[in-house]
Amino acid sequence: MERPGLAGRSKGRRLGITEPISWGGPSDIDFIRTRELEKLLSDAGLYESQEEAVLREEVLGRLDQTVKIWVKKISCAKGMNEQMVHEANAKIFTFGSYRLGVHGPGADIDTLCVGPRHAERDVDFFGELKRMLLDMPEVTELHPVPDAHVPVMKFKFNGISIDLLYAQLALWVIPEDLDISQDSVLQNTDDQTVRSLNGCRVTDKILSLVPNIQNFRTTLRCMRLWAKRRGVYSNVAGFLGGINWALLVARICQLFPNAMPNMLVSRFFKVYAKWKWPNPVLLCAIEEGSLGFQVWDPRRNARDRFHLMPIITPAYPCMNSSYNVSSSTLHIMSKEFERANEICEVMDSNKMNWEALFEPYQFFEAYKNYLQIDISAANDGDLRNWKGWVESRLRQLTLKIERDMYNMLQCHPHPGDFCNNAKPFSCSYFMGLQRKQQVPVNGAEKFDIRSTVEEFKQAVVSYSRSKPGMEIQVTHIRKRELPVFVFPGGVRPPRPAKRAEARVPRNGQLSRLDEVPKVNKRKRDDNGGELMKNLNIDAASTSSVEVSRSSLAITSTPGGGTCVIQTRPVGSQGRGEEDNSKTQSDTVYLNCEHAKSFTVPGVSAAPISCSKEAATNSTENIMSGPSVSNNASEDLEDHLSHTNPVQPSGIIAKISPVATGAVTRSNITGHPVSSYPNGALEELEPAALMTPQQPVKAQPSEQKPIIRLSFTSLTKASDSSG
């Protein structure tokens, strides 16, 4: 049905755009630590049984037979002669975690159906094939999504979840030995077909670019487990998805080609904790190609300049797989990388174990304020459609808050959803809120997100397939008001005075700290003070409670239930202007005036050495993003020198919600907004390309203007209205 797995690479062959940091092989302790790591993965239930593996193969075989029957049936219906009907063929490919070999029990299978030019997507794939699947007793929960960015049919086949895409090639006959890794398959195809083929082409390319596939798979399983436990595994929520983690792990495998998984995990965090984003992660040189498809290139594509965490796919056309990452989610992931790197450094001294690294992140203990997004529908089918639409728009809420609050308010979306068993056909999403640590503590300034949330709700309710009963409600709640269904077993845990969390011991003697303040490192302000410590607000009170050793206060008013998060006034940097003290690599896509050249990390050859000191120096060179020096990427040298300088304060965010007029806002944060599937298009354009506006000089005043963060419209409905 598809090509067999690729074998490991021969020792000494360079893969990637640079020389490896180290060719060093494993020691005896590495084999021991790798076995411990594999046992942890097994105990976590990440490996499927042999029976389930056989069932998956049987399901894929049946699906392949079904699409072959389907294409012959539609060929006959279109009046083709007997020979063409006999030669008509379709083929099933797999991609994603199943193709990479890192899927677990109950995981879905990402599949692609490749059909001939006369088998149309709308009429035949979402028409005749859908009817054939509905008539099969083995198929249940069929859910077609034809208007998605990548059209897909979701269903279960003998209990195995399947995501089926379709690629309509410009061929009359699909050969059984079709090689979709060849660029020629993209000729004369539409954008939906290119996007559908991209998953398979990228997956196969990754497997061809790693030096040892088995070590890559074990390391990737570790990183997927770590990301899920630490709450940073979700492409939809603005973190990283499966393909993103695979690309990051593959790059580490290239830099340490002979390392065992235990060392690859450690080096993963060491490298990415120091990575100078937005320097891109590349497995190979970006190829322009000859078919005219747009590739990721910040010199030519204005939208690419604002990507915060570019992780570039290796197959043509090369794209940024992580355009969903926002300023808040990048900050959260960077802190997690730093935490994990500190733990791994202690583990190298045998003073910590793997369990400390994989300790789950306590999301509902990390913040004092949350947004709760509740959605509901009339039945299960409507809820499934409504849920898919809302999830595709949730990232916009984070982007809009960052935009309107001048990037001063951190939004931490929880990557999952929660169901309230007491309320059928409903689910809830949560987002933690707090002032960003970089915002100076000075004065009393407020933030108002009422209009931001209302704009988000209006964009969501513009769903083209909306039905009666589809509702959404956004509510501000405090930590003590969290519903019990978010906690395991539906029981609210007691509030301990101290919480033990895996931390790097300061004295180097402990593997865990028994007494760690409940508020973790992510919640401390710039001076080390705990944010919102000992906060206790009565919703009916009128007093403004100042928080000791903190910049934050909450104000409540009677009647309306207004809750205001309040911080001190800040200078121009706190209002979103970029810090000019940042390095060029930090601002390469945000401030063209400061970016003299476009840098690709690690393009110049790093010295080959096995010594710890030499490896550290090589790692630093990779992180610092040296200037391009080889032919593979020489086209990126000049960066944006041919464009007009664009300051972050001159960026215009142009929002066009579905079925509404365009709304133009100024954005002084330099925050990128990309196009979204199924509706609203959000993009940033350089101010130099827009109509020039006269700069507004700040008028001297005794008090700076107040920006309110009021949750009046977000509070729960009062008893009288309910």
N, C-alpha and C positions, 0 to 999 in steps of 0.2 A: 504493500500500500504506500510505503514511502521508504526512503533510503535508510539503511541500517545506521546505527550510531557510529560516530566517528571515533577512531582510535586515538590513543595518547600520542603526543608529538615526540619526536626524537630529541634527545638531550642536546642542548647547545644551539638549537635553532631559535633565532630571535623572532618574537611575535609582538606586534605593536609598533608604535611610532618612535619608541626609544629603546636603548639597551636596558636590560633588567638592572634593578638596583643591586641585586645579589643573585649569583648563581649557586649559592651555598645550599648543600643538601641537608637532610634531617639528621638529627642526633638520636641516641637511644631514648632520651627523655621526650623527644617529639613524638615518637611512636606511642609512648605511654600516654601522653596528654591527648593525642588524637583518639586513642581507644576510649579514653574517658569522655571525650566529646561525643563520639559516636554512641556511647551508652546513654548519654544524656538525651540525644536525639531519639533514640529508640524508646527510652522511658517516657518521653513526651508524646509518643504515639505518632511519629512523623512518617513511619514506613507502613505501607499497605500490606495486607496479607497476600499470599499467593493466589488465593481464591478470587479476591477482588481484582488482582492484576489480570487473571485469565478472563474474568467477566468483561473487563474493559476492552481487551482484544476482541472478544466476541462481538461486543456492541459496535466497535469500529468496523469490523467486517460486515455486519449487517447493514450499517449505515452506508458503507461503500457500495454494497449490492443495491440498496434502495435508490441511490442517486444514479446508478447506471441504468436501472429500469426506467427511472423518471426521464432521463435525457432521450432514451429511445422512444418513449411514449410521446413526448412533445415533438420530436422530430417527425414521427409519423403523422401527428395531428397537423403539422405545418405543411404537409404534402410533399415531403422529400421522397426520393426514390428508394427502392428496397436496399440498394447498396449503401447509401448514405445512412439509412436507418440502422443497418447492421454495423457500420463503422462508428456511429455516434457513441460518444463516451464522456463520462464525467469521472472525477477522481477526488478522493478525500485525502487531505493533508492535516497533520496536527501541528500545533505550536504551543507556545506558553510553557507552563510548568510541566505539563505532560511530556512535551517534546524535549525539554531540557532534562527530564529525569529527576525532578525534585518535587513531584506531586505527592500528596499524602492521602490518607483514607478519606473518602467522601468528596474529594476535590473534583471540580468539573473538568471537562476536557474541551479545550479550545480547538475547534476544527474549522477547516476551510474546504468548501466545495468549489472545484475549478471546473467550469463548463465552457462549451463552445460559444461562438458568437451569436448563434440563433437562439440560444437559451437565455431569455431576458430575465433580469432581476425582478422587476415588479410583477410581470404577468406570469412568468413560469416558476421562478424560485419561490416568491411569496404567494403564488397562486396554486399551481398544480402540485408542486412538491409539498406545500403546506397541507393541501387536502389529502395527499397520500399518507402523510405522517399522522394526520388526525384519524385516518381509518385503521391505523395499526394499533392493536391492543397493547403493544409494548410501550407505546409513546404516551406520556402523560404531561400535564402542565405545559402545554405548548403555548409559547408567548412570542409572537413575531414583533419585531421593532424595526419596521422598514424605513422610518424617518430618522433613525439615529445617525450620528456622524459616521459610524461604521455600521451599516445595516446588519442585523443579526436575528436569528431565530433561536430562542431558548426553549429547551424542553428536557424531559427526562426519558431515557431509553433504558428499559429494564432497571430503573432506579438510578442510573448513572446520569448525572447532569451534563448536558451538551450545550455548548455555544457554537452555533453553525453560521459561518460567514459565507459569502458567495463572491467569486471572482469570474467575471465574464471576459474571457480572452478573445482576441481577434483571430481565432483559429476555427476552422470548420470541424476539425477532428482533434480531440485531446489525446495525445499519445500516452500509453500506459507508463512509459519511462520519462515522462515530462520532468524537466529540471527547472523548477521555478526560481532557482538562484541566479539564472541567467537574466541579464537586463532586457533581453529581447522579448520576454513575456509581457513587458510593460507597454510595448508598442501598441498604439491606437486603442488604449483602454481609458476608461473614465476615472475620475478622482476616487470614486468609491471603490473601484476595483484595485487601484493602487494602494489605498489604505488597507483593504482587506488582505492583499498579498504581503503587505509590509510585515505582519506578524510572523509569518513563516520564513520569509527571507532574512529577517533580523535574527530569529532564533537559530537558524542554520549557520548564519555568519558568525554568531557568538561561539558556537561549538567548534568552528574551524579556526578560531583565533585564540583559544586557550591551550596552554601547553600540556595539561593533564586533565582530562575530562572528569575522572573520578574525584580527584581532589577539588576540582571546581564545584562539582555537585554537592559534596559534603560541606564545603564552605558556604555555598549558597543556601543550603538547608539551615545552617546555623544563623546566617544573617536574616533569613526570612523569619525564623523563630524569634530572634532577638528583636527585630523591628515590630513584630506583632505584640510581643510582651511589653515593649516600651511605648506602644501606641503611635508608631510612626510608619505604619504600613497601610497606606491608602492613597492611591492616585487621585481618587475623587475628592478626598478631603484636603488635598494640597500637599500631601507628603509624597512618598515614593511607592510605586506599585511593583509588581513582580518583575517586569522587564527592566525597570530602573535599577533594582538591586542586583539583577543578573549582570548588567553592564558594569556596575561598580566593582563587583566581585571579579569579573573577567579581567578588568584592568589590573587588579592586585595580583592575580595569577600571572599576568604577563610580567609584572615587575619582580616577582619572586617565583620563577618557573619551577624550581625544584623543592619548594617548601611544602611541608605537610599542612593539612587543614588547621591544626592548632596554631601554627605560626602565621598562616594566611589570615586567620581571624584577628590575631593581634596586630598584624601589619595593616589590615584594613582600617582599623580605628586610628592607628598612628598616622597613616597617610591622610585620611579624610578629616581628622581633627585639625590638621594644619593646612588643608587645601585652601587656596586663595580663590574662593568663588568671587566673581563668575567666570573664572578660567574654566574652559570646557574639559570634560572627561572624554577622551577619544581612544577607541581601540585600534583604529587605523586612520590613514589619511582620508580626508573628505574628497570624494571624487565628483567632479562636475557632471560627468555623464554626457551622453550625446542625444538624449531624448527630450531635453528641454525642461525637465521637472525642476522645481525650485528646491534647492538644498539649503541647509542651515548656513547662513553667512551674514554676520552682523554688519559687514561693510556695505552690503547691497539691500538687505531687508531691514527696514526700520524696526519692525516688531522684534526681530532677533536680538537687537541691542539691549532690550529690557528684560531678557531672561535672567533670572537670578542664580539658577543652579543648572546650567546646561549639561546634560548627559546625552551625548550624540549617538544615534543608532549607526551601526557600521555598514548597513546595506543601502544601496542607492534606491531612492533619493534619501540622503542622510538628513535626519530630522532631530530636533531636540525632544527627547522622550519625557522630559520633566518640566514642561512649560507651565504645569499647574502649580508649581511651588510658589508660595507667596513669601513676603518678608517675614511674617510671623512664623510660618512653618519652617522656613530655612533657619531661623534663629533657634527654634526648638530642636531641630535635628542636629544643628551644630553643637548645642549644649549636650545632647545625648552622645554624640561622637566623643566629646571631651571627657565625659563621665566614663564611657566605656574604655577609652584609652588609658585613663588613670588606673582603672581596675586591672586592665591587662598588664600594665607595667608592674603592679604589685604581684599579679599572678606569675609573672616571669621569675619572681623570687620565691615562688612556692608559698606565698603567704595568703592566698585567696584561692577559691575553687571556682568552677564554672557556674555554679548556682548563683554566685554573687553577680556575675555579668548578666544573667538572664532573669534577674528579679523583675517582676512585673511593675510597671509604673502605676502609682496610685493617683489616677486622674482626679477622682472626686475628693481627694485630700489636698490637692495641690493649689487650689484657688478658693477665694472667698466669694467670688461672684461668677455666675454662669448665665448664659442664655440657653433657654430650653425651647426647642422648636418642635411643636406637636403637629402631627398630620393625621388625618383620618379620612375614611372613605366609606361608601355604603356597603361594599362587599369585598371579598378577598381579591377578586380579579381587578377591581378598580383600585384597591390599595396597592397592588403590585405595580400597576402602571403609574399611579400617582407617586409612589415611593421612588421609582426609577427617575421620574422627572425632577422631583425635589432634590434628590441626591446629586443630580447633575448640575443643580443651581446653587448648592450650599456653598461652594467655593466662592461664589460671587459675594456672599455676605461677608466673608473674611476680607476680600479685596475692597469692598465698598467701605467697610469700617476703617481699614488702613488708609484708604484714600481720604475719607472725610475727616478722620482724626489726625491727619498729617503724619501717619506712621508712628504715632506716640502710644497707641493702645495695642497691646499684644492680644491676638485672638488665637486660642488653642482649640481647634475642633477635635472632638472625640471621633475616631475613625469608624466607630460602629453605631448601631441604632439599638434602642431598647423598646421592648414591648410591655405594655401594661395589660396583664391578663384580665383585669377588671373592666377593661374597655376594649371590646373587640374591634378589629379592622382599624387599628391605630398603631402608631409607633412614635418614638421621640428621639431627637438628636440633641446633643449638648455641646456647648462651646465655653471654655474658660476664658475669663477676661481679667487682665491686669495691666497696669502701666508698664511700659517697657523699661528695662533696667538702664538703658542708655539715656533716658530722659532725665535731665538735671532736676534736682529737688530744690524748688525755690518758689515761694509764693503760693497762690491759691488759684488754680485754673481748672475749669470744668469742661466736660465733653458731653455733647448731646448727640445721641445716635438714633433719636426717634425718627427723623426723616430718612436716615439711612436704612433702618429696618423697614419702614413703610415702602421705600423704593424697592427693596428686595422682595417684599410680599407682593407688590404689584407685578413684578417680573415673573414671580412664580405662578400667580393666579391667571396669567395670560396663557396658560397651557392650552394648546390648540385642541387637545382631546379631553378637555375638562368635562366632568359629569357631575350631576347633583350629588352632594355628600362629600365631595373632595374639598377639604378645608385645611387651613394652616394657621397656627397661632404661635407667636413668638413672645416669650415671657422672660423677664429678668427674675432670677431667684438667687438667694444667698445659699451658702454651703449648707446651713442648717435646715434649709427648705427643700433640699433635694428629695425627690420622691423615692420611696423605699424600693421600687422595682429596679433601680439601677444598681443595687447592692446584691451580692451573691446570696441566694436563698430568700431574697426579699426582706432581709433583716438589716436594719441600720446598725453598723458596728459602733461599739462604744468609743468614746473620745479619749484615747490614752494621752497621758501627759507627755510621754516620750514615745517616739516611734523608731524602731530599728530598721535602718535601710543600709544596704550595702554601700559603703563609702570607702575611699582610699584612706587607710589609717595614717595619721600624721606621724606616729612614732614607729611605724613599720612593724608593730608587734601583733596586731589583731587582724583577723580575716573579716570581722564584722564589728561595727560599733554598736554597743548595746544601748548607748544613750546618745541619740541624735535628735536635735530639735525637730519638732513635727513639721515645721515649714522647711521645705527642702531648698537646695541652692537656687533653683529656678525662681524662687519667690523672694529673694533678698534684693534689697535696693542697692544702689551704687556704693553706699557707705557700709554695707554689710548688715544693715538693720533689717528686721523681719517686716515684711509687708503686711499691713492690716492686722497687726498683732492684737489679740484680745479684743476683737471688734464685736460689739453687741448692740444692734440697733433695733429699736422698737418702731415698727412701720407706722404707728399712729402718732409718733412723737413729732415735734417740730424743731427739735434741737439739732445742731450740727455737731457731730462727734469727731474730734480731731484724733488721729491715730498717733500714738507715741512712737517716736523714732521712725516715722514714716512720712511719706509725702501724700498719703491718701486719706480721705475722709469721706463719710457718707452722710448725706443730708436727706431727711424725709419730711414730707409735708402732709398735713391731715387731709382727708377727703380724697384727693387725687391719687394718693399713694406714690408720690414722686420719690424716686430713689436716685440720688446723684453721686456718682463717683467723682471725687474732687482731688486734684493734685496741685502742686505749686506752679506758678507761672515759669515759663522757660524762655530761653533765648531763641535765636533764629535756628540753631541746630535742632532744638527740641521741637520746633514747628515743622520740621521735615526737611530743612535744607541740608545738603550733604556736608559732612565734615571734610574740609579741605586737607586735613592732615592725613586722610586715608591714603593708602598706597595706590599707585596707578592700577595695579591688578584688581584692587577692590572696586574701582569705579570705572573699569574699562568700557562697560556698556551703558553706564548711567551718565557719565560726564565726559563727553567727547573732547572737551578742551584739555582735560587732565590726562587723557589716554593718548599717548604719543605713538604707540604701536600696539597692534593686536598680538597678544601672546598666547601661545599654545603650550600648556605645561609639559615640561619634559621632552621637548623636541630635540634639544641637543643631547648627545650621547652622555650618559652618566658613567662614571668610572666603574669598572667591574671589579668588585672586591667582596670578600666574605667577612671582613672585619666589621665589628659593630660600629666603630667610629666612621669608617668609610661608608657603610650603609646609611648611617644617620646623615652624613653630609650629602649623599646622593639623594636621599629622601627630601632634604631641604631644597635641593636644586629642583627636584620635580615639583615641589609645592610652590616655589617662587615664580614659576612660569617664565622660563628664559625665552629670549627672543627666538623667533623661528629661524632655523638655520639649515633645514634640509628641503629638498625639492618637493617632498610630499605635501608640505604645508606652506610653501613660500608665497602662495597667493594671499595668505592672510597677514603678511607682514605689515602692509600699510594701514591695516585696520580701517579707521574711519576718517583718514586724513583728507578725503575728497569731499566730505560733508561739512556743513556748517556746524560750528560748535553749538551744542544744546546743553544748557544747564538744567539740572533737575528741577529747578524752580520754574522752568519754562515749558513743562510738559502739559499737554492738554489731554484729558481723558474724555473720549467721545463715546457715550453710552447710547445704544439704540435698542430699548426694550421691544419685545414683540408687540405689535399692534399699537405702538405708541410712537410719538414723535421723538426725534433725537434730543437728548439732553446733554449739553456740553458743560463740563466742569473743569476748573483748573486743578491741577494736581502738583503740589510742590514736593512730593515725596520721591518722584522718579520711579514710582511703582509700576510694573508692567501689568497689562491686562490683555489677555489673549482672546481669540474667538472661541465661542462656546457652541456645543452641539445643540440642535433643536431650538434655535431661537436667537436670543439676544447676542449681538456682536459687540464686544468691548475691545477697543484697541487704543494704543497711545500713539500720538503723532508728535514729532518734534515741533516746538513752537516756531522754528524757522520756516516750517512748511505751511504754517497757518497764517491768518491775517495778523500782521504785527499789532501789538497792543502797547499803549503807552505805560511805562512803569509807574506804579503808584508809590510815591514816597511816604514813608511812615511819618505821621504827624506826631510831634511830641505831646505826650499826655502823662498825667500823673499815674494812671492805671492802665494796664494793657487790656485789650478787649477780652471778654470772658467767652469761653466756648463751653457749653454745657453738655454733660453726659447725663441725660435724664431718661429714665425708663418709665415715664408716665404711661405712654401708649403700650408698654411692654408688660406692665404688671398684670397679674391674673385678674380675671373679672371678679368684681365684688359680689358679695352674697345677694345684694339687692338686684343686681343685673342678672345674676344666675337664676 
